[in-house]
Amino acid sequence: MPLQFELCPGRPIGGDHPCFIIAEIGQNHQGDLETAKRMIRVAKECGADCAKFQKSELEHKFNKRALERPYTSKHSWGKTYGEHKRHLEFSHDQYRELQRYAKEIGIFFTASGMDEMAVEFLHDLDVPFFKVGSGDTNNFPYLEKTAKKGRPMVISSGMQSMNTMQQVYKLVKAINPNFCFLQCTSAYPLQPEDVNLCVITEYQSVFPDIPIGYSGHETGIAISIAAVAMGAKVLERHITLDKTWKGSDHQASLEPKELAELVRSIRMVEKAMGSPVKRLLSCEVACNEKLGKSVVAKVRIPEGTTLTLDMLTVKVGEPKGYPPEDIFDLVGKKVRINIGEDETIVEDAIENHVKKVKC
């Protein structure tokens, strides 16, 4: 059984606990605080467990030349990359306001700390867990400092190799046992052939003592549902209010109706996973009574006859008798009574019958 731990107060993940669903707002709020609040409410109303943002202290995430680089993309909010990012970056006070709003409506709130100073701020903000974006998964000084904060961690694995993820595991595990990995491919939108859901299974084998999840950037919801069916214990998907809005993440995001359907489908799949024990269920009894088959006499069988296979066949019989899987066990046994052609072979008709106990 994979490790279980409390990701948020009162909300454990791993084991048999429901998949923890993160609605990644990121910077799809367009730099507008009221839009961000609307998106938090959408996440709550659609049934997500957590609304998540991306927090950067820009001078600590980018060097000066990167911030001064001209940015002429159709998605740009400024002439330079720095102007673009500043437009989308909320202040500390705005983050506190968003956190209060999320608490008020009853949904967990956190953010990816995109640099070490952002992690410091989020720690002071008292977020329930840290999300490590794929761009920092191989940033070992960052990981070490984040792990030492003692908060649970959710670590995406986009752009990384298995060798790197094994190094990440060893580094974090030695400091903080409460973390999980998310299979992730860093492309927006992500094509199905690049998803590699099988990595979930590989992670479950290589890292059996931590929960494994999935962070998806594909369009639609089918692949994310499949990830949960494969055992993903945390699921992260970007959300938007409108896929046509300016911004590179919107096309790979889910609109409210899609998010709501995803959550409904995941909860249905979790119910459907059920028990690994295969047995006749109470809901199947009526069908079994109506259509379940029994061993039937192919010919007339006189009292005292030793049964052979050519005397027997399988049909829907009335009354119920020996089940088909016991037909070979009847061969060589004697009958105590006369059995007419096409009659069911019942237990009382067989000498020294021993009733089987079925599990």
One Martini backbone bead per residue (centre of mass of N, CA, C, O) as a GRO file, in nm:
protein
  359
    1MET     BB    1   0.093   0.038   0.026
    2PRO     BB    2   0.092   0.345  -0.009
    3LEU     BB    3   0.162   0.619   0.121
    4GLN     BB    4   0.022   0.814   0.382
    5PHE     BB    5  -0.097   1.161   0.392
    6GLU     BB    6  -0.138   1.493   0.494
    7LEU     BB    7  -0.187   1.754   0.280
    8CYS     BB    8  -0.437   1.853   0.435
    9PRO     BB    9  -0.643   1.939   0.662
   10GLY     BB   10  -0.823   1.639   0.674
   11ARG     BB   11  -0.649   1.546   0.391
   12PRO     BB   12  -0.576   1.260   0.271
   13ILE     BB   13  -0.337   1.061   0.090
   14GLY     BB   14  -0.366   0.770  -0.044
   15GLY     BB   15  -0.451   0.471  -0.085
   16ASP     BB   16  -0.814   0.490  -0.037
   17HIS     BB   17  -0.818   0.771  -0.106
   18PRO     BB   18  -0.919   1.020  -0.267
   19CYS     BB   19  -0.860   1.210  -0.512
   20PHE     BB   20  -0.666   1.494  -0.546
   21ILE     BB   21  -0.797   1.805  -0.670
   22ILE     BB   22  -0.630   2.038  -0.882
   23ALA     BB   23  -0.687   2.377  -0.955
   24GLU     BB   24  -0.506   2.542  -1.206
   25ILE     BB   25  -0.472   2.882  -1.239
   26GLY     BB   26  -0.220   3.038  -1.210
   27GLN     BB   27  -0.227   3.290  -1.486
   28ASN     BB   28  -0.545   3.287  -1.593
   29HIS     BB   29  -0.639   3.579  -1.458
   30GLN     BB   30  -0.490   3.828  -1.614
   31GLY     BB   31  -0.428   4.011  -1.347
   32ASP     BB   32  -0.716   3.968  -1.200
   33LEU     BB   33  -0.866   3.948  -0.900
   34GLU     BB   34  -1.166   3.885  -0.969
   35THR     BB   35  -1.105   3.653  -1.157
   36ALA     BB   36  -0.964   3.479  -0.946
   37LYS     BB   37  -1.216   3.446  -0.767
   38ARG     BB   38  -1.395   3.312  -0.976
   39MET     BB   39  -1.203   3.063  -1.005
   40ILE     BB   40  -1.226   2.963  -0.719
   41ARG     BB   41  -1.531   2.917  -0.729
   42VAL     BB   42  -1.531   2.715  -0.959
   43ALA     BB   43  -1.362   2.502  -0.820
   44LYS     BB   44  -1.563   2.455  -0.594
   45GLU     BB   45  -1.828   2.397  -0.763
   46CYS     BB   46  -1.680   2.146  -0.922
   47GLY     BB   47  -1.506   1.980  -0.676
   48ALA     BB   48  -1.250   2.075  -0.594
   49ASP     BB   49  -0.993   2.085  -0.345
   50CYS     BB   50  -0.799   2.297  -0.507
   51ALA     BB   51  -0.649   2.619  -0.536
   52LYS     BB   52  -0.398   2.724  -0.778
   53PHE     BB   53  -0.096   2.899  -0.805
   54GLN     BB   54   0.167   3.137  -0.914
   55LYS     BB   55   0.474   3.226  -0.745
   56SER     BB   56   0.678   3.521  -0.790
   57GLU     BB   57   1.014   3.656  -0.764
   58LEU     BB   58   1.140   3.785  -1.032
   59GLU     BB   59   1.448   3.851  -0.944
   60HIS     BB   60   1.475   3.531  -0.856
   61LYS     BB   61   1.393   3.387  -1.133
   62PHE     BB   62   1.528   3.621  -1.300
   63ASN     BB   63   1.725   3.777  -1.491
   64LYS     BB   64   1.776   4.080  -1.631
   65ARG     BB   65   1.778   3.992  -1.932
   66ALA     BB   66   1.513   3.833  -1.925
   67LEU     BB   67   1.333   4.083  -1.843
   68GLU     BB   68   1.443   4.262  -2.105
   69ARG     BB   69   1.319   4.094  -2.305
   70PRO     BB   70   1.160   4.084  -2.576
   71TYR     BB   71   0.784   4.061  -2.614
   72THR     BB   72   0.586   3.954  -2.911
   73SER     BB   73   0.366   3.794  -2.833
   74LYS     BB   74   0.022   3.736  -2.835
   75HIS     BB   75   0.050   3.695  -2.502
   76SER     BB   76   0.132   3.973  -2.433
   77TRP     BB   77   0.161   4.234  -2.150
   78GLY     BB   78   0.436   4.341  -2.289
   79LYS     BB   79   0.741   4.440  -2.422
   80THR     BB   80   0.850   4.269  -2.196
   81TYR     BB   81   0.889   4.006  -1.992
   82GLY     BB   82   0.868   4.166  -1.732
   83GLU     BB   83   0.602   4.312  -1.792
   84HIS     BB   84   0.436   4.061  -1.830
   85LYS     BB   85   0.483   3.934  -1.544
   86ARG     BB   86   0.386   4.180  -1.374
   87HIS     BB   87   0.091   4.171  -1.467
   88LEU     BB   88   0.053   3.859  -1.342
   89GLU     BB   89   0.150   3.958  -1.057
   90PHE     BB   90   0.086   3.921  -0.737
   91SER     BB   91   0.071   4.038  -0.440
   92HIS     BB   92   0.083   3.976  -0.114
   93ASP     BB   93  -0.194   4.099  -0.048
   94GLN     BB   94  -0.350   3.950  -0.269
   95TYR     BB   95  -0.290   3.668  -0.161
   96ARG     BB   96  -0.434   3.709   0.107
   97GLU     BB   97  -0.710   3.761  -0.020
   98LEU     BB   98  -0.736   3.488  -0.166
   99GLN     BB   99  -0.712   3.313   0.084
  100ARG     BB  100  -0.959   3.423   0.231
  101TYR     BB  101  -1.161   3.347   0.013
  102ALA     BB  102  -1.115   3.042   0.012
  103LYS     BB  103  -1.190   3.002   0.310
  104GLU     BB  104  -1.478   3.118   0.293
  105ILE     BB  105  -1.572   2.886   0.064
  106GLY     BB  106  -1.408   2.604   0.106
  107ILE     BB  107  -1.093   2.599  -0.010
  108PHE     BB  108  -0.802   2.514  -0.094
  109PHE     BB  109  -0.477   2.694  -0.077
  110THR     BB  110  -0.221   2.753  -0.329
  111ALA     BB  111   0.130   2.744  -0.456
  112SER     BB  112   0.377   2.790  -0.673
  113GLY     BB  113   0.713   2.814  -0.605
  114MET     BB  114   0.937   2.974  -0.843
  115ASP     BB  115   1.116   3.037  -0.585
  116GLU     BB  116   1.269   3.083  -0.286
  117MET     BB  117   1.112   3.346  -0.204
  118ALA     BB  118   0.831   3.234  -0.258
  119VAL     BB  119   0.847   3.013  -0.044
  120GLU     BB  120   0.874   3.202   0.194
  121PHE     BB  121   0.602   3.336   0.159
  122LEU     BB  122   0.424   3.076   0.166
  123HIS     BB  123   0.509   2.999   0.448
  124ASP     BB  124   0.398   3.257   0.583
  125LEU     BB  125   0.102   3.196   0.466
  126ASP     BB  126   0.030   2.892   0.531
  127VAL     BB  127   0.035   2.667   0.346
  128PRO     BB  128  -0.034   2.327   0.324
  129PHE     BB  129   0.138   2.313   0.046
  130PHE     BB  130   0.389   2.235  -0.184
  131LYS     BB  131   0.452   2.326  -0.518
  132VAL     BB  132   0.651   2.169  -0.769
  133GLY     BB  133   0.765   2.258  -1.047
  134SER     BB  134   0.932   2.132  -1.314
  135GLY     BB  135   1.155   2.367  -1.324
  136ASP     BB  136   1.246   2.268  -1.001
  137THR     BB  137   1.313   1.956  -0.978
  138ASN     BB  138   1.642   2.008  -1.051
  139ASN     BB  139   1.655   2.214  -0.796
  140PHE     BB  140   1.823   2.125  -0.526
  141PRO     BB  141   1.837   2.371  -0.337
  142TYR     BB  142   1.536   2.425  -0.343
  143LEU     BB  143   1.439   2.149  -0.240
  144GLU     BB  144   1.586   2.152   0.030
  145LYS     BB  145   1.454   2.411   0.146
  146THR     BB  146   1.162   2.318   0.115
  147ALA     BB  147   1.172   2.053   0.281
  148LYS     BB  148   1.264   2.204   0.555
  149LYS     BB  149   0.977   2.329   0.617
  150GLY     BB  150   0.768   2.059   0.651
  151ARG     BB  151   0.591   2.047   0.415
  152PRO     BB  152   0.412   1.926   0.198
  153MET     BB  153   0.475   1.766  -0.131
  154VAL     BB  154   0.438   1.850  -0.486
  155ILE     BB  155   0.599   1.680  -0.767
  156SER     BB  156   0.692   1.748  -1.070
  157SER     BB  157   0.826   1.573  -1.397
  158GLY     BB  158   0.889   1.760  -1.610
  159MET     BB  159   1.180   1.715  -1.810
  160GLN     BB  160   1.253   1.443  -1.672
  161SER     BB  161   1.426   1.181  -1.544
  162MET     BB  162   1.459   0.898  -1.367
  163ASN     BB  163   1.728   0.971  -1.243
  164THR     BB  164   1.637   1.241  -1.126
  165MET     BB  165   1.399   1.129  -0.954
  166GLN     BB  166   1.583   0.959  -0.771
  167GLN     BB  167   1.734   1.202  -0.655
  168VAL     BB  168   1.490   1.348  -0.542
  169TYR     BB  169   1.398   1.130  -0.351
  170LYS     BB  170   1.655   1.119  -0.173
  171LEU     BB  171   1.660   1.412  -0.086
  172VAL     BB  172   1.369   1.442   0.036
  173LYS     BB  173   1.343   1.185   0.217
  174ALA     BB  174   1.571   1.276   0.424
  175ILE     BB  175   1.372   1.527   0.523
  176ASN     BB  176   1.072   1.455   0.377
  177PRO     BB  177   0.810   1.215   0.369
  178ASN     BB  178   0.584   1.431   0.253
  179PHE     BB  179   0.546   1.311  -0.071
  180CYS     BB  180   0.492   1.357  -0.430
  181PHE     BB  181   0.444   1.240  -0.761
  182LEU     BB  182   0.408   1.375  -1.098
  183GLN     BB  183   0.309   1.304  -1.389
  184CYS     BB  184   0.475   1.488  -1.665
  185THR     BB  185   0.424   1.704  -1.955
  186SER     BB  186   0.586   1.993  -2.106
  187ALA     BB  187   0.299   2.072  -2.281
  188TYR     BB  188   0.105   2.337  -2.479
  189PRO     BB  189  -0.057   2.127  -2.572
  190LEU     BB  190  -0.100   1.785  -2.516
  191GLN     BB  191  -0.027   1.497  -2.665
  192PRO     BB  192  -0.114   1.173  -2.629
  193GLU     BB  193   0.174   1.044  -2.719
  194ASP     BB  194   0.312   1.229  -2.461
  195VAL     BB  195   0.203   1.128  -2.180
  196ASN     BB  196   0.277   0.855  -2.037
  197LEU     BB  197   0.110   0.676  -1.817
  198CYS     BB  198   0.315   0.441  -1.754
  199VAL     BB  199   0.479   0.600  -1.543
  200ILE     BB  200   0.299   0.549  -1.306
  201THR     BB  201   0.371   0.249  -1.279
  202GLU     BB  202   0.674   0.292  -1.248
  203TYR     BB  203   0.663   0.465  -0.995
  204GLN     BB  204   0.516   0.252  -0.817
  205SER     BB  205   0.770   0.065  -0.830
  206VAL     BB  206   1.013   0.263  -0.750
  207PHE     BB  207   0.791   0.430  -0.543
  208PRO     BB  208   0.610   0.261  -0.303
  209ASP     BB  209   0.617   0.505  -0.053
  210ILE     BB  210   0.456   0.693  -0.258
  211PRO     BB  211   0.255   0.892  -0.402
  212ILE     BB  212   0.087   0.903  -0.722
  213GLY     BB  213   0.046   1.127  -1.001
  214TYR     BB  214  -0.117   1.389  -1.215
  215SER     BB  215  -0.014   1.627  -1.475
  216GLY     BB  216  -0.220   1.796  -1.708
  217HIS     BB  217  -0.206   1.932  -2.075
  218GLU     BB  218  -0.446   1.838  -2.205
  219THR     BB  219  -0.721   1.776  -2.379
  220GLY     BB  220  -0.960   1.714  -2.192
  221ILE     BB  221  -1.056   1.412  -1.970
  222ALA     BB  222  -0.978   1.112  -2.032
  223ILE     BB  223  -0.680   1.090  -1.934
  224SER     BB  224  -0.732   1.168  -1.637
  225ILE     BB  225  -0.917   0.933  -1.574
  226ALA     BB  226  -0.708   0.713  -1.639
  227ALA     BB  227  -0.506   0.794  -1.420
  228VAL     BB  228  -0.690   0.720  -1.184
  229ALA     BB  229  -0.731   0.421  -1.267
  230MET     BB  230  -0.403   0.383  -1.228
  231GLY     BB  231  -0.360   0.553  -0.929
  232ALA     BB  232  -0.401   0.844  -0.897
  233LYS     BB  233  -0.386   1.068  -0.601
  234VAL     BB  234  -0.315   1.315  -0.788
  235LEU     BB  235  -0.474   1.598  -0.959
  236GLU     BB  236  -0.372   1.822  -1.227
  237ARG     BB  237  -0.553   2.112  -1.365
  238HIS     BB  238  -0.611   2.345  -1.576
  239ILE     BB  239  -0.792   2.658  -1.565
  240THR     BB  240  -1.075   2.832  -1.721
  241LEU     BB  241  -1.313   3.067  -1.859
  242ASP     BB  242  -1.143   3.097  -2.148
  243LYS     BB  243  -0.972   2.965  -2.424
  244THR     BB  244  -0.947   3.254  -2.590
  245TRP     BB  245  -0.760   3.374  -2.421
  246LYS     BB  246  -0.487   3.526  -2.328
  247GLY     BB  247  -0.257   3.265  -2.331
  248SER     BB  248  -0.076   2.960  -2.323
  249ASP     BB  249  -0.276   2.785  -2.115
  250HIS     BB  250  -0.577   2.778  -2.214
  251GLN     BB  251  -0.583   2.533  -2.416
  252ALA     BB  252  -0.488   2.335  -2.159
  253SER     BB  253  -0.767   2.397  -2.037
  254LEU     BB  254  -1.050   2.404  -1.825
  255GLU     BB  255  -1.365   2.448  -1.826
  256PRO     BB  256  -1.618   2.430  -1.609
  257LYS     BB  257  -1.769   2.188  -1.739
  258GLU     BB  258  -1.518   2.006  -1.752
  259LEU     BB  259  -1.444   2.002  -1.455
  260ALA     BB  260  -1.709   1.885  -1.351
  261GLU     BB  261  -1.692   1.623  -1.520
  262LEU     BB  262  -1.427   1.523  -1.409
  263VAL     BB  263  -1.508   1.492  -1.115
  264ARG     BB  264  -1.745   1.301  -1.161
  265SER     BB  265  -1.582   1.077  -1.305
  266ILE     BB  266  -1.381   1.016  -1.082
  267ARG     BB  267  -1.587   0.933  -0.865
  268MET     BB  268  -1.699   0.700  -1.034
  269VAL     BB  269  -1.437   0.540  -1.072
  270GLU     BB  270  -1.382   0.494  -0.771
  271LYS     BB  271  -1.630   0.321  -0.729
  272ALA     BB  272  -1.560   0.110  -0.962
  273MET     BB  273  -1.305  -0.021  -0.841
  274GLY     BB  274  -1.340  -0.141  -0.569
  275SER     BB  275  -1.285  -0.481  -0.546
  276PRO     BB  276  -1.047  -0.750  -0.586
  277VAL     BB  277  -1.280  -0.939  -0.525
  278LYS     BB  278  -1.410  -1.225  -0.680
  279ARG     BB  279  -1.771  -1.236  -0.690
  280LEU     BB  280  -2.085  -1.283  -0.604
  281LEU     BB  281  -2.320  -1.043  -0.620
  282SER     BB  282  -2.614  -0.916  -0.513
  283CYS     BB  283  -2.675  -0.776  -0.798
  284GLU     BB  284  -2.654  -1.080  -0.950
  285VAL     BB  285  -2.875  -1.278  -0.850
  286ALA     BB  286  -3.109  -1.237  -1.049
  287CYS     BB  287  -2.950  -1.322  -1.303
  288ASN     BB  288  -2.866  -1.601  -1.199
  289GLU     BB  289  -3.155  -1.712  -1.160
  290LYS     BB  290  -3.237  -1.673  -1.466
  291LEU     BB  291  -2.938  -1.755  -1.635
  292GLY     BB  292  -2.811  -1.960  -1.478
  293LYS     BB  293  -2.642  -2.256  -1.502
  294SER     BB  294  -2.676  -2.619  -1.536
  295VAL     BB  295  -2.671  -2.947  -1.482
  296VAL     BB  296  -2.784  -3.184  -1.734
  297ALA     BB  297  -2.957  -3.438  -1.865
  298LYS     BB  298  -2.917  -3.590  -2.178
  299VAL     BB  299  -3.025  -3.851  -2.042
  300ARG     BB  300  -3.135  -4.123  -1.913
  301ILE     BB  301  -3.083  -4.200  -1.551
  302PRO     BB  302  -3.038  -4.455  -1.363
  303GLU     BB  303  -3.025  -4.596  -1.082
  304GLY     BB  304  -2.669  -4.643  -1.011
  305THR     BB  305  -2.528  -4.476  -1.205
  306THR     BB  306  -2.233  -4.397  -1.366
  307LEU     BB  307  -2.099  -4.116  -1.454
  308THR     BB  308  -2.071  -3.950  -1.766
  309LEU     BB  309  -2.012  -3.697  -1.985
  310ASP     BB  310  -2.228  -3.796  -2.211
  311MET     BB  311  -2.480  -3.746  -1.994
  312LEU     BB  312  -2.401  -3.438  -2.007
  313THR     BB  313  -2.511  -3.093  -1.962
  314VAL     BB  314  -2.579  -2.736  -2.036
  315LYS     BB  315  -2.834  -2.535  -1.869
  316VAL     BB  316  -3.114  -2.376  -1.811
  317GLY     BB  317  -3.248  -2.455  -1.497
  318GLU     BB  318  -3.538  -2.640  -1.348
  319PRO     BB  319  -3.390  -2.639  -1.113
  320LYS     BB  320  -3.126  -2.581  -0.953
  321GLY     BB  321  -2.788  -2.697  -0.977
  322TYR     BB  322  -2.519  -2.779  -1.090
  323PRO     BB  323  -2.258  -2.617  -1.180
  324PRO     BB  324  -2.059  -2.613  -1.456
  325GLU     BB  325  -1.778  -2.627  -1.291
  326ASP     BB  326  -1.880  -2.938  -1.177
  327ILE     BB  327  -1.897  -3.155  -1.408
  328PHE     BB  328  -1.623  -3.318  -1.365
  329ASP     BB  329  -1.697  -3.414  -1.066
  330LEU     BB  330  -1.934  -3.617  -1.160
  331VAL     BB  331  -1.748  -3.803  -1.270
  332GLY     BB  332  -1.796  -4.133  -1.120
  333LYS     BB  333  -2.068  -4.091  -1.005
  334LYS     BB  334  -2.354  -4.183  -0.828
  335VAL     BB  335  -2.694  -4.241  -0.849
  336ARG     BB  336  -2.993  -4.250  -0.633
  337ILE     BB  337  -3.176  -4.178  -0.881
  338ASN     BB  338  -3.394  -4.116  -1.111
  339ILE     BB  339  -3.315  -3.950  -1.428
  340GLY     BB  340  -3.434  -3.750  -1.648
  341GLU     BB  341  -3.452  -3.621  -1.933
  342ASP     BB  342  -3.362  -3.279  -1.886
  343GLU     BB  343  -3.272  -3.289  -1.598
  344THR     BB  344  -3.164  -3.178  -1.316
  345ILE     BB  345  -2.871  -3.187  -1.126
  346VAL     BB  346  -2.889  -3.264  -0.800
  347GLU     BB  347  -2.753  -3.320  -0.497
  348ASP     BB  348  -2.952  -3.559  -0.398
  349ALA     BB  349  -2.868  -3.751  -0.657
  350ILE     BB  350  -2.589  -3.792  -0.508
  351GLU     BB  351  -2.357  -3.979  -0.387
  352ASN     BB  352  -2.170  -3.855  -0.145
  353HIS     BB  353  -2.222  -3.566  -0.109
  354VAL     BB  354  -2.011  -3.269  -0.120
  355LYS     BB  355  -2.014  -2.958  -0.019
  356LYS     BB  356  -1.910  -2.670  -0.145
  357VAL     BB  357  -1.696  -2.407  -0.063
  358LYS     BB  358  -1.745  -2.070  -0.145
  359CYS     BB  359  -1.557  -1.760  -0.188
   0.00000   0.00000   0.00000
